[in-house]
Structure formats: structure tokens, C-alpha cells
């Protein structure tokens, strides 16, 4: 069994302005760097053996900041855990996306959730094989985490009022070739909140 905790990167300006990021390489902002450091401090309560990150700048910098807080070596980057590709809606707000591609209209270049699973799950399996019996931090993205949560809970989580916040930590174990959720670090959405892209 390998313990794998998946962390969502810190905030970017596109997160702040509710723009869909996907594979667009947007860096952390000042708040995002502070969130990464705060997450690192929280994670000191546990023992970690390795840290792996998506190669996108917002995840890789989050991983470097957390590694510094935990005294870990520089993070390894792994392309297969990068964010879901959102094609022609990258850079748009949700309202802009709805205007250009209303519900039911296909989005050119949008990666399906199944395609995300088909690349991310084998990558996590390789991480588990390389670190059997250990605890690994994986720094990734909201879309990836959401897809993994839906897979691990048969679609029950996240609920409509649950957000995957920047800096949140979601605990899994890899056991007998399966990814099993042990803790979902959900943030409850306030009633007056508008949709926030989680990429």
C-alpha cells in the first residue's frame, strides 16, 4: 500500500478572475505562493517521502514551496498528471464559455474526463510502484482532483456545494491496483458564490 496525497496548486490570477486555465501555463500569484507555504506548514504534522508535480508552473512552484517547508528534495515533474485540457474554452470565464458554447455544444479540444482518468490513474500507479509502503505528495490541479474524486466515489463527490480549494489536500491510498479515497478536503461553497472554474 502506498499513501498518495494530492494537493491542488495555489491561486493564480486566472483563478482569481474565474478564468478556465486547463493546459494554459499560468503562474502563481502572491496569494498562491502564500497558500502553498501555508499548506506546507500544515503538512509538517505528517511524514513524507517524496513529492511529484505537474510540470505546469503553478503546480511545479507550489511543489517547490511545499518541498522547502518539508525539507524534501526538489519535486519530480510528471506530464501525465497535468491539468485537463480545455481546448477552446481556456482563458474564458464561465459566462463567456456559456455564451460561446452553450450546454450540449461540443468544445473543440476539450479532453473528456475518461481520457483524464486514462492518463492519470496509470501515472499514480507508477508513483505507487516506485514508492511502495511510503507517503507521496502529488501536486496537481482541480480538474484532475475532481475527476479522481468522482472515480473513487462513484460520482458522489464533490457535491454541488463542495469546492476543491487552492492548497487543499486530498488523501488516497493505492492498494491492490486501486485508488481509494480516505479523506476529501472539501470547502463548502457559500450560497451567493458564483461558479468558479477549478482548473
Secondary structure as GFF3:
##gff-version 3
##sequence-region A 1 199
A	DSSP	beta_strand	2	8	.	.	.	ID=ss1
A	DSSP	alpha_helix	13	16	.	.	.	ID=ss2
A	DSSP	alpha_helix	30	42	.	.	.	ID=ss3
A	DSSP	three_ten_helix	43	45	.	.	.	ID=ss4
A	DSSP	beta_strand	50	53	.	.	.	ID=ss5
A	DSSP	alpha_helix	57	70	.	.	.	ID=ss6
A	DSSP	beta_strand	76	77	.	.	.	ID=ss7
A	DSSP	three_ten_helix	79	81	.	.	.	ID=ss8
A	DSSP	three_ten_helix	87	89	.	.	.	ID=ss9
A	DSSP	alpha_helix	94	100	.	.	.	ID=ss10
A	DSSP	alpha_helix	113	130	.	.	.	ID=ss11
A	DSSP	beta_strand	135	140	.	.	.	ID=ss12
A	DSSP	alpha_helix	142	152	.	.	.	ID=ss13
A	DSSP	beta_strand	162	163	.	.	.	ID=ss14
A	DSSP	beta_strand	169	175	.	.	.	ID=ss15
A	DSSP	beta_strand	178	183	.	.	.	ID=ss16
A	DSSP	beta_strand	187	188	.	.	.	ID=ss17
###
